[in-house]
Amino acid sequence: MGCAALLTGFLVLGAGETTPVGPPQAELQDTEERLGPFTLGPFALPRQSFTVVLHGKRLPGASGADSEALAALEIRDASDVVRHREEFAEGCSASVELLTGNVAAGLLIGAGCLPSAPGSGDTWEIFGVVDGKLVRFGKPFTTSGEPSALVPTPVRRSGTAVVIQPDTIPFRVWTGNVHVTLPVRVDWLGGRVMQGLRCRDAGCELPAEAERIPVDQELTFVRLFAEASEESGVARHVVVKRDSRVEILAAKAKLLWDDRSEVIQFGVADDDPWLRVRIDDQEGWIHTQEDFLALGVPQAG
């Protein structure tokens, strides 16, 4: 659902006097949209039904994606009792998705507001049922990207024990040059979200993709290393032509998972990640913005 901020201006005439600037503003109408019901909770226990209610504000007679703004979001139980409520400033919208995991079902709720800072993304929350109660799984979290479909982790048996691991939500995250895939883990039984990868000092290798923009020159070159390290040996100088066959195979970078504030920030912490590439059948690693530009994946956003 889209949204638009509504502004009313006033011209000050004197102490206690104001007069409207421009045509009078119509009184906003209250709107309500109900999503669901959604059946949530562990599959091994009786599950519960919840409905998400979106309260909005709209100009009379207006229509279209930008005619309405989100004012509040509620999660109500089967008796229509409000179990969770959030209020929003002007210019916000929300999305709601049912997550079906390996041992339970929950809700993924995303909220975004305009205007937003460059490189920022929506804020996400996961809700489920733990010990018979609707709970939010830890803090909200945000990144400069969007989620893909949840990937359930198969339940395993080890002797007489049942091994249940968290599920994963892959996020397609923008690094400034390419998109990488970062997972967030969902612990249904513990009611929490966790960092999906933990890296050593050199960083994690990640799936990566980019749309190449060939440079204007007929040919240029990049420094191609055998490993994602300046200490991996002397780099090869590989020619990149305008019509070269270029594949982005992977990225390697240090990751961010900062939970010190009210909203968890996660993403790529490196300003200079490494990219594993194949250029006309020559494969290796590159880094630095100079080589990214020569390859056709300049920094943006």
C-alpha positions as CSV (number, residue, x, y, z in Angstrom):
1,M,0.0,0.0,0.0
2,G,1.4,3.4,-1.0
3,C,1.2,6.6,1.0
4,A,1.5,10.3,0.8
5,A,2.3,13.0,3.4
6,L,-0.5,15.6,3.7
7,L,0.7,19.2,4.5
8,T,-1.4,22.2,5.5
9,G,0.3,25.7,5.4
10,F,-0.6,28.8,7.4
11,L,0.4,32.5,7.1
12,V,0.9,34.3,10.4
13,L,-0.9,37.7,10.5
14,G,-0.5,38.7,14.1
15,A,-0.7,37.5,17.6
16,G,-3.2,34.7,17.7
17,E,-4.2,35.2,14.0
18,T,-3.6,32.8,11.2
19,T,-5.1,32.3,7.8
20,P,-4.9,29.3,5.5
21,V,-2.6,29.4,2.5
22,G,-4.2,27.9,-0.6
23,P,-7.5,26.0,-0.7
24,P,-9.0,24.6,2.5
25,Q,-7.9,21.1,3.3
26,A,-10.6,18.4,3.4
27,E,-11.0,16.5,6.6
28,L,-9.3,13.1,6.3
29,Q,-11.3,9.9,6.4
30,D,-10.5,7.0,8.6
31,T,-10.0,3.7,6.7
32,E,-9.6,0.1,7.9
33,E,-8.3,-2.9,6.1
34,R,-8.3,-6.4,7.6
35,L,-5.8,-9.1,6.5
36,G,-6.2,-12.7,7.4
37,P,-7.2,-14.5,9.5
38,F,-3.8,-16.1,9.9
39,T,-3.3,-19.4,11.8
40,L,-0.1,-19.1,13.9
41,G,1.9,-21.2,16.3
42,P,3.7,-24.5,16.6
43,F,2.2,-27.3,14.5
44,A,2.4,-29.8,17.3
45,L,0.1,-27.7,19.5
46,P,-3.4,-26.2,19.0
47,R,-2.8,-23.1,16.9
48,Q,-4.4,-19.7,17.2
49,S,-6.1,-17.3,14.7
50,F,-5.1,-13.7,14.3
51,T,-6.1,-10.8,12.0
52,V,-4.0,-7.8,11.1
53,V,-5.9,-4.6,10.9
54,L,-4.4,-1.6,9.0
55,H,-5.8,1.8,10.0
56,G,-5.3,4.5,7.5
57,K,-6.0,8.2,6.6
58,R,-7.4,9.2,3.2
59,L,-8.7,12.3,1.5
60,P,-12.4,12.1,0.6
61,G,-12.9,10.7,-2.9
62,A,-9.2,10.0,-3.4
63,S,-8.0,6.8,-4.9
64,G,-4.7,5.2,-6.0
65,A,-1.5,4.0,-4.3
66,D,-0.6,7.5,-3.0
67,S,-3.9,8.5,-1.7
68,E,-3.8,6.8,1.7
69,A,-1.3,6.8,4.6
70,L,-0.9,4.2,7.3
71,A,-1.8,5.5,10.8
72,A,-1.7,2.3,12.9
73,L,-1.3,-1.4,12.7
74,E,-3.0,-3.9,15.1
75,I,-2.8,-7.7,15.5
76,R,-6.1,-9.0,16.9
77,D,-6.9,-12.5,18.2
78,A,-10.0,-14.6,17.3
79,S,-12.1,-12.6,19.9
80,D,-11.0,-9.3,18.2
81,V,-8.9,-8.4,21.2
82,V,-5.9,-6.2,20.3
83,R,-2.7,-8.2,21.2
84,H,-0.2,-5.8,19.5
85,R,-0.5,-2.2,18.2
86,E,1.9,0.2,16.5
87,E,1.3,3.8,15.4
88,F,3.0,5.4,12.4
89,A,4.0,8.9,11.3
90,E,2.9,10.3,7.9
91,G,4.2,8.7,4.8
92,C,4.3,5.1,5.9
93,S,3.0,1.8,4.5
94,A,3.1,-1.8,5.6
95,S,3.2,-5.4,4.2
96,V,2.1,-8.6,5.9
97,E,3.2,-12.1,4.9
98,L,2.4,-15.5,6.5
99,L,5.6,-17.6,7.1
100,T,5.2,-21.4,7.2
101,G,8.3,-22.8,8.8
102,N,9.6,-26.3,9.7
103,V,7.7,-26.5,13.0
104,A,5.5,-23.4,13.3
105,A,3.9,-20.6,11.4
106,G,4.3,-16.8,12.0
107,L,4.0,-13.4,10.4
108,L,6.6,-11.2,8.7
109,I,5.5,-7.6,8.9
110,G,7.4,-4.9,7.0
111,A,7.0,-1.1,7.4
112,G,8.5,1.7,5.3
113,C,8.2,5.4,5.4
114,L,8.9,8.2,3.0
115,P,11.1,10.2,2.7
116,S,13.8,7.7,3.7
117,A,17.6,8.1,4.0
118,P,19.7,6.9,1.0
119,G,20.5,3.2,1.3
120,S,18.0,2.5,4.0
121,G,15.3,-0.2,3.7
122,D,12.1,-1.2,5.4
123,T,11.9,-2.3,9.0
124,W,10.9,-5.9,9.6
125,E,9.3,-7.7,12.5
126,I,8.4,-11.4,13.0
127,F,5.5,-12.5,15.2
128,G,4.6,-16.0,16.4
129,V,3.1,-17.9,19.3
130,V,5.4,-19.0,22.1
131,D,4.0,-20.6,25.3
132,G,0.5,-19.9,24.1
133,K,1.0,-16.1,23.7
134,L,1.5,-13.9,20.6
135,V,5.1,-12.4,20.9
136,R,7.4,-10.4,18.7
137,F,10.6,-12.3,18.0
138,G,13.1,-9.9,19.5
139,K,13.8,-6.5,18.1
140,P,12.7,-5.1,14.7
141,F,15.5,-5.4,12.1
142,T,16.4,-3.5,9.0
143,T,18.7,-3.6,6.0
144,S,19.1,-2.1,2.5
145,G,17.3,-4.9,0.9
146,E,14.2,-7.1,0.6
147,P,13.4,-10.6,1.8
148,S,13.0,-13.7,-0.3
149,A,10.8,-16.7,0.5
150,L,11.5,-18.4,3.9
151,V,13.6,-21.6,3.6
152,P,12.6,-24.3,6.1
153,T,15.3,-26.4,7.7
154,P,14.4,-30.1,7.7
155,V,13.7,-31.6,11.1
156,R,16.2,-34.5,11.7
157,R,16.2,-37.4,14.1
158,S,19.3,-38.5,15.9
159,G,18.6,-41.7,17.7
160,T,15.5,-41.0,19.8
161,A,16.1,-37.2,19.7
162,V,14.4,-34.8,17.4
163,V,16.8,-32.1,16.1
164,I,15.1,-28.8,15.2
165,Q,17.2,-26.0,13.7
166,P,16.1,-22.4,12.9
167,D,14.7,-21.6,9.5
168,T,16.2,-19.0,7.2
169,I,15.0,-15.9,5.4
170,P,17.4,-14.8,2.7
171,F,17.6,-11.1,2.2
172,R,18.8,-9.6,-1.1
173,V,21.1,-6.8,0.2
174,W,22.7,-3.9,-1.7
175,T,26.4,-3.3,-1.0
176,G,26.9,-0.2,-3.1
177,N,28.2,-2.2,-6.1
178,V,26.4,-5.6,-6.2
179,H,23.6,-7.4,-4.5
180,V,24.5,-10.2,-2.0
181,T,22.3,-12.7,-0.2
182,L,22.4,-12.5,3.6
183,P,20.3,-14.9,5.7
184,V,18.4,-14.2,8.9
185,R,17.6,-17.2,11.1
186,V,14.2,-17.6,12.8
187,D,14.0,-19.7,16.0
188,W,10.3,-20.6,16.3
189,L,10.6,-22.4,19.6
190,G,12.7,-19.7,21.3
191,G,10.9,-16.8,19.7
192,R,13.9,-14.9,18.4
193,V,15.7,-13.8,15.2
194,M,19.4,-14.3,14.8
195,Q,22.3,-13.4,12.5
196,G,22.4,-16.1,9.8
197,L,26.2,-16.1,9.2
198,R,29.1,-15.6,11.5
199,C,32.4,-14.9,9.8
200,R,36.1,-15.1,10.6
201,D,38.2,-11.9,10.4
202,A,38.5,-12.2,6.6
203,G,34.8,-12.1,6.1
204,C,32.1,-14.5,4.7
205,E,31.8,-15.6,1.1
206,L,28.3,-14.7,-0.2
207,P,26.2,-15.3,-3.3
208,A,26.4,-12.1,-5.4
209,E,24.8,-10.7,-8.5
210,A,25.0,-7.4,-10.5
211,E,23.8,-5.9,-13.7
212,R,27.0,-4.9,-15.5
213,I,27.3,-1.4,-17.2
214,P,30.1,-1.7,-19.7
215,V,32.6,1.2,-19.6
216,D,32.9,3.6,-22.6
217,Q,36.5,2.6,-23.4
218,E,37.1,-0.1,-25.9
219,L,39.2,-1.9,-23.4
220,T,40.5,-1.5,-19.8
221,F,41.9,-3.9,-17.3
222,V,41.5,-5.1,-13.7
223,R,43.9,-6.6,-11.1
224,L,42.8,-10.3,-10.7
225,F,44.0,-12.0,-7.5
226,A,44.1,-15.8,-6.9
227,E,42.4,-15.3,-3.5
228,A,40.5,-12.6,-1.7
229,S,43.6,-11.1,-0.3
230,E,46.3,-8.7,-1.3
231,E,48.8,-11.2,0.1
232,S,47.7,-14.0,-2.2
233,G,50.5,-13.3,-4.7
234,V,51.1,-11.0,-7.6
235,A,47.8,-9.9,-9.3
236,R,47.3,-10.6,-13.0
237,H,46.3,-7.6,-15.1
238,V,43.4,-8.9,-17.1
239,V,42.0,-7.0,-20.1
240,V,38.2,-6.1,-20.0
241,K,36.7,-5.3,-23.3
242,R,33.3,-3.7,-23.9
243,D,32.0,-7.0,-25.1
244,S,33.8,-9.2,-22.6
245,R,31.9,-12.1,-21.0
246,V,31.8,-11.1,-17.4
247,E,30.2,-13.2,-14.6
248,I,29.9,-12.2,-10.9
249,L,30.4,-15.4,-9.0
250,A,30.5,-14.4,-5.3
251,A,31.4,-11.7,-2.9
252,K,33.5,-11.8,0.3
253,A,32.9,-9.2,3.0
254,K,32.7,-8.6,6.7
255,L,29.1,-8.5,8.0
256,L,27.2,-6.1,10.2
257,W,24.8,-7.2,12.9
258,D,24.3,-4.3,15.3
259,D,21.7,-4.9,18.0
260,R,22.7,-2.0,20.4
261,S,19.8,0.2,19.5
262,E,16.0,-0.4,19.3
263,V,16.2,-1.6,15.7
264,I,18.8,-4.2,14.7
265,Q,20.9,-3.0,11.7
266,F,22.4,-5.7,9.5
267,G,24.2,-5.9,6.2
268,V,27.7,-5.6,4.7
269,A,30.2,-3.8,6.9
270,D,32.9,-3.5,4.2
271,D,33.3,-0.4,2.1
272,D,35.7,-2.4,-0.1
273,P,34.4,-6.0,-0.4
274,W,36.0,-8.6,-2.7
275,L,34.3,-10.0,-5.8
276,R,35.0,-13.3,-7.4
277,V,34.6,-12.9,-11.1
278,R,35.1,-14.7,-14.4
279,I,36.3,-12.6,-17.3
280,D,36.5,-14.3,-20.7
281,D,37.2,-17.7,-18.9
282,Q,39.8,-16.2,-16.5
283,E,38.6,-16.4,-12.9
284,G,39.8,-14.7,-9.7
285,W,39.1,-12.0,-7.1
286,I,39.0,-8.2,-7.5
287,H,38.4,-5.3,-5.1
288,T,38.7,-1.5,-4.9
289,Q,36.3,0.9,-6.6
290,E,38.8,1.5,-9.5
291,D,38.6,-2.1,-10.5
292,F,34.8,-2.3,-9.9
293,L,34.4,0.7,-12.3
294,A,36.6,-1.0,-14.9
295,L,34.6,-4.2,-14.6
296,G,31.3,-2.2,-15.1
297,V,29.8,-2.4,-11.6
298,P,30.3,1.2,-10.3
299,Q,29.2,2.3,-6.9
300,A,25.7,3.6,-6.7
301,G,22.9,4.3,-4.2
